[in-house]
Amino acid sequence: MKRGTAALLALGLLAAGCTPAAVTTKAKTATPTPQPLLAHFERYIGAYRVTGGPTFVVNGFGHLLNLKDSYIRQLYPTAQADRFTVGPSFAIPAPKQADVVFRMTAGRPDQMTFAPVKGAAVVATRLQFKETNVQVASGDAILAGTITEPLTPGPHPGIVIIHGSEPGQRIFYGVWVGLYASLGLTVLAYDKRGNGESTGRYPGEYPTESSLDIYAADAAAVLRFLSRWPGVDPKRVGFHGGSQGGWTVPLAIQRFHAPAAFAIIVSGPAVSVDQQGVWASFSGSSTTLPGLSESEMDAQVRAVRSTGYDPGPVLKTIKQPMLWLNGAVDRQVPTSVSSAILRSFNHPNWDIEILPGVDHGLFENPSGLEPDESKATRLAAGLWDLIAAWLATSSN
């Protein structure tokens, strides 16, 4: 499935110009999808906290997210350096609703001022983390990544960010890195093999069992690397997987013996590749409203005879705590069917959350269609508090 803004998932956050964040049902090519130019926003990536107030996160696509209320906007450049504006909704620039100004010190921002057209301005200080570029060997590839560490005393829990189907680079995942690092975790985000600074052959976006095996082996290698990193508690290292990462992460744990203590899966499928493809086809991959009722679509998905990868046998064996977060109006993943499958395993340490009115990219978007994401004003309400609370009990 082709996705645009879903690179927020892949937040990317979210999981994205335009990048696929889940799976494609027809593509057979291994040619990477062209990516947007990110250099304009790269310098601003980070987490910014208002004293006694919210934390803002900026990613490489220029998405500004308030972790307190899930407010999200695209930053629009102005004629003045380091000054941007935001509009009334995610990707609608006018009328201007606020100015966002970054104060630069030695070429990097140390402060962000958010000044709404109506209301008082707030000043947020950039949170300081230690960032280390690393290389991880996995099979015939060298995976380039960045470890982001809190400066508080350790040992810290750790988390590895696993891609969706896009030819992902670590810069895509700034929202997730900022979120987890601000919660006290050490985070490792890496360039998918054959992309960015990582070597190796890019297997392509279509989720064959062979390509999923490659990505799962890479994920397991990266998690082992992070578990040995100084200052990380090896017994508290887990995965974050977005979209297609919902297939990759369990494979990494079960088939490649990744020593994960927990996993968070966002917009991930528990259905087979064939079932997911049928579900996505009902909406033209999130572009048009389906002509069938949800119950009719669910019945057709359940009736699919799968010939491709089916995660069921792997998911049944997973013992680690897992948090599954799926939108109720996801047009790429059949949330109702997937949730029923997950609950059928009766894993007592799994939490399965369905987010009302939320789409595949985690936007509050009643239609679930990608073209309507530009009009959304926030991501799922309460999402960040839910993740923080779950981690406080499940990663300790």
C-alpha positions in Angstrom: 0.0 0.0 0.0 1.2 3.4 -0.9 1.1 6.0 1.8 2.0 9.7 1.9 2.1 11.1 5.4 2.3 7.8 7.1 6.0 8.1 7.3 5.1 9.6 10.7 4.7 6.0 11.5 7.5 4.9 10.0 5.9 8.1 12.5 7.2 6.8 10.4 5.3 10.2 12.5 4.8 9.2 11.7 5.2 7.3 9.2 6.2 11.5 5.4 6.7 14.8 0.8 5.6 11.3 0.2 6.7 7.8 1.2 5.0 4.5 1.5 4.5 3.3 5.1 2.9 0.0 4.8 2.9 -2.7 2.1 2.3 -2.7 -1.6 0.0 -5.3 -3.1 1.1 -5.2 -6.7 4.6 -3.9 -6.9 7.3 -6.5 -7.8 10.2 -4.1 -8.3 13.1 -3.6 -5.9 13.6 0.0 -7.0 13.4 2.4 -4.1 10.6 5.0 -4.1 11.9 8.6 -4.6 12.1 10.4 -1.3 11.5 14.1 -0.6 14.3 16.5 0.1 14.7 16.7 3.9 17.8 18.9 4.3 15.7 22.0 4.9 14.3 20.6 8.1 17.1 18.3 9.2 18.8 20.8 11.5 15.6 21.3 13.5 14.9 17.7 14.3 14.6 17.2 18.1 12.4 17.4 21.2 11.6 20.8 22.8 10.0 21.1 26.2 8.1 24.0 27.7 8.9 24.4 31.4 5.8 23.0 33.2 4.2 22.4 29.9 4.1 20.2 26.8 7.0 18.7 24.8 7.1 19.5 21.0 8.8 17.2 18.6 10.0 18.1 15.1 10.9 15.4 12.5 12.8 15.5 9.2 9.7 16.3 7.2 9.1 19.5 9.1 6.1 18.0 11.1 5.6 19.7 14.4 3.9 17.6 17.1 2.7 18.5 20.6 3.0 15.4 22.7 0.5 16.6 25.2 -2.5 17.1 23.0 -1.4 15.4 19.7 -1.6 18.8 17.8 0.3 18.3 14.5 1.2 20.8 11.8 3.5 21.1 8.8 6.0 23.8 9.1 6.0 26.3 6.2 9.2 28.3 5.5 9.1 32.1 5.4 11.6 34.6 3.9 13.2 34.9 7.3 15.8 32.2 8.3 14.7 29.8 11.0 11.1 31.2 11.1 8.1 29.1 10.0 4.4 29.4 10.0 1.7 26.8 10.6 -1.9 26.7 9.3 -5.3 25.7 10.7 -4.8 21.9 10.1 -2.0 19.5 9.3 -1.2 20.4 5.7 -3.2 23.5 5.0 -1.0 26.5 5.3 -3.5 29.4 5.4 -4.8 31.3 7.2 -1.7 31.4 9.4 -2.4 30.2 12.9 1.0 30.6 14.5 4.7 31.5 14.0 7.4 29.0 14.9 10.8 30.5 15.5 14.0 28.5 16.2 16.9 30.2 18.1 20.2 28.9 16.7 23.4 28.4 18.7 26.5 27.1 16.9 24.4 26.0 13.9 21.8 24.1 16.0 18.6 25.2 17.6 18.6 25.4 21.4 15.1 27.0 21.7 11.8 27.1 19.9 9.1 29.8 20.3 5.6 28.9 19.3 3.6 32.1 18.9 -0.1 31.7 18.0 -2.0 34.5 16.2 -4.4 34.5 19.2 -3.0 33.7 22.6 0.3 33.8 24.5 3.5 32.6 23.0 5.4 29.7 24.7 9.1 29.0 24.7 10.4 25.5 24.5 14.0 24.5 25.3 15.6 21.8 23.2 16.2 18.6 25.2 19.8 17.6 25.2 20.6 14.0 24.2 23.9 12.2 23.3 23.8 11.2 19.6 26.3 8.6 18.3 26.4 7.3 14.7 27.0 3.5 14.6 27.3 0.7 12.1 25.8 -2.7 12.6 26.8 -5.8 10.6 23.8 -7.9 9.4 24.5 -10.6 6.9 25.9 -9.0 3.7 24.9 -5.5 4.9 26.3 -2.8 7.1 23.4 -0.9 8.6 24.1 2.7 9.5 22.2 4.1 12.5 22.1 6.7 15.2 21.8 6.0 18.9 20.1 8.8 20.9 20.7 8.6 24.6 19.2 10.6 27.5 21.8 12.4 29.6 20.2 11.1 32.9 22.0 8.4 34.8 21.5 4.9 33.4 21.1 2.1 32.8 18.3 3.0 30.5 15.8 0.8 28.7 16.3 0.8 25.0 14.2 0.6 21.8 14.9 0.0 18.2 12.7 1.7 15.5 11.6 -0.8 12.8 10.6 0.5 9.4 7.3 0.2 7.5 7.5 -0.8 3.8 9.2 2.4 2.6 12.9 2.6 1.7 13.3 4.1 5.2 16.1 6.2 6.5 16.6 7.1 10.1 15.7 10.7 9.5 12.1 9.6 8.9 11.6 8.6 12.5 12.4 11.8 14.4 9.0 11.9 16.1 9.4 8.4 17.6 13.0 9.1 18.5 12.0 12.3 20.2 9.1 10.7 22.0 11.1 7.7 23.4 14.2 9.6 24.3 12.1 12.2 26.1 10.7 9.3 28.1 14.2 8.2 29.2 14.8 5.4 26.6 17.9 5.0 24.5 16.8 4.8 20.9 18.4 3.3 17.8 17.0 4.3 14.4 18.8 3.0 11.3 18.7 3.3 7.5 17.0 0.3 5.9 19.5 -1.8 4.0 20.3 -0.4 0.5 19.1 3.1 1.6 20.8 6.1 3.1 24.2 5.1 4.4 23.4 1.4 4.8 24.9 -1.1 2.4 23.3 -4.3 1.1 20.6 -4.9 -1.5 17.2 -3.3 -1.0 14.6 -6.2 -1.4 11.8 -3.8 -2.3 8.5 -2.9 -0.7 6.4 -6.0 -1.5 6.3 -8.2 1.6 7.3 -11.6 0.3 8.4 -14.1 3.0 11.9 -13.8 1.8 12.0 -10.0 2.0 10.4 -10.0 5.5 13.0 -12.6 6.6 15.8 -10.2 5.5 14.2 -7.2 7.4 13.6 -9.4 10.4 17.2 -10.6 10.5 18.4 -7.0 10.2 16.0 -6.0 13.1 17.4 -8.7 15.3 21.0 -7.8 14.6 20.3 -4.1 15.5 18.5 -5.0 18.7 21.4 -7.3 19.8 23.7 -4.4 19.1 21.7 -2.0 21.2 21.4 -4.5 24.0 25.2 -4.5 24.3 25.5 -0.7 24.2 27.1 0.8 27.4 24.5 2.4 29.6 21.6 0.3 28.2 19.9 -2.4 30.4 20.1 -5.5 28.2 17.0 -6.9 29.9 14.9 -3.9 29.0 15.4 -3.5 25.2 12.5 -3.8 22.8 11.1 -2.9 19.4 8.9 -0.2 17.9 7.4 -1.4 14.6 5.1 0.7 12.4 2.8 -0.7 9.7 4.7 -3.5 7.8 6.9 -3.5 10.9 4.0 -5.4 12.5 5.0 -8.4 10.4 8.8 -7.8 10.8 9.0 -7.5 14.6 7.4 -10.8 15.6 9.6 -12.6 12.9 12.7 -11.0 14.4 11.7 -12.3 17.9 10.6 -15.8 16.9 12.6 -16.7 13.8 15.8 -14.8 14.5 15.8 -15.0 18.3 16.0 -11.2 18.9 16.3 -10.8 22.7 13.4 -8.3 22.9 11.8 -7.6 26.3 8.8 -5.9 24.8 7.3 -4.5 21.5 5.1 -1.7 20.5 3.3 -2.1 17.2 1.6 0.8 15.5 -0.9 0.3 12.6 0.5 -3.2 12.1 -1.5 -6.1 10.6 -2.1 -9.5 12.2 -3.7 -10.7 9.0 -1.9 -12.3 6.0 -0.4 -10.3 3.2 -3.2 -11.5 0.9 -5.9 -10.4 3.4 -4.3 -7.0 3.9 -4.1 -6.5 0.1 -7.8 -7.3 -0.3 -8.7 -4.9 2.5 -6.6 -2.1 1.0 -8.2 -2.7 -2.4 -11.7 -1.8 -1.1 -10.6 1.9 -0.7 -8.1 2.0 -3.6 -5.3 2.1 -1.0 -6.9 4.8 1.1 -8.0 7.0 -1.8 -11.8 6.4 -2.2 -14.6 5.4 0.2 -15.4 1.7 0.0 -18.7 0.7 -1.6 -19.3 -2.1 0.9 -20.2 -2.0 4.6 -17.5 -2.8 7.2 -19.1 -6.2 8.0 -19.2 -7.1 4.3 -15.5 -6.2 3.9 -14.5 -8.1 7.1 -16.3 -11.2 5.8 -14.5 -11.0 2.5 -11.1 -10.6 4.2 -11.8 -13.6 6.5 -12.7 -15.7 3.4 -9.4 -15.0 1.6 -7.3 -18.1 1.0 -3.8 -16.9 1.8 -0.8 -18.0 -0.3 1.6 -15.3 1.0 3.0 -14.7 4.4 0.6 -15.3 7.3 1.8 -14.0 10.7 -0.6 -16.2 12.8 1.8 -19.1 13.6 4.5 -16.7 14.6 2.3 -14.4 16.7 0.9 -17.4 18.6 4.4 -18.2 20.0 5.3 -14.7 21.1 5.7 -14.4 24.9 6.9 -10.9 25.3 4.6 -8.0 26.4 3.2 -6.2 23.3 1.2 -3.1 22.8 -0.9 -3.0 19.6 -2.2 0.4 18.5 -4.6 0.4 15.5 -6.9 3.0 14.1 -10.6 2.2 13.8 -10.8 3.7 10.3 -7.5 2.3 9.0 -8.0 1.7 5.2 -4.7 -0.2 4.9 -5.1 -2.7 7.7 -8.4 -4.4 8.6 -8.4 -3.4 12.3 -11.4 -5.4 13.4 -10.2 -8.6 11.8 -6.7 -8.1 13.0 -7.8 -7.3 16.6 -9.9 -10.5 16.7 -6.9 -12.5 15.6 -4.7 -11.0 18.2 -7.2 -11.6 21.0 -7.7 -15.2 19.9 -4.2 -16.0 21.1 -5.2 -15.1 24.7 -1.8 -13.6 25.5 -2.3 -12.1 29.0 0.5 -9.6 28.6 -0.7 -8.1 25.3 -2.7 -4.8 25.2 -4.7 -4.3 22.0 -6.0 -0.8 21.6 -8.4 0.4 18.9 -8.2 4.2 18.5 -11.6 5.7 17.5 -11.8 7.8 14.3 -8.0 7.2 13.7 -6.5 6.2 10.3 -3.4 4.3 9.3 -1.2 7.3 9.8 -2.6 7.8 13.3 -4.5 11.0 12.3 -7.9 11.7 13.7 -9.6 11.4 10.3 -13.1 10.1 10.2 -13.0 9.0 6.5 -9.7 7.1 6.9 -8.7 8.4 3.5 -5.2 9.7 2.8 -6.4 12.8 0.9 -8.3 13.9 4.0 -5.2 13.8 6.3 -4.3 17.4 5.2 -7.5 18.6 7.0 -6.7 16.7 10.3 -5.8 18.9 13.3 -4.2 16.2 15.4 -3.1 12.7 15.8 -4.9 10.2 18.1 -5.8 11.9 21.4 -4.1 10.5 24.4 -1.7 8.4 22.3 1.5 9.6 23.9 0.2 9.2 27.5 -1.0 5.7 26.6 2.5 4.7 25.3 4.3 6.3 28.3 2.0 4.6 30.8 2.4 1.2 29.1 6.2 1.5 28.9 6.3 2.4 32.6 4.9 -1.0 33.5 6.0 -3.2 30.6 9.6 -2.1 30.0 10.7 -2.3 33.7 
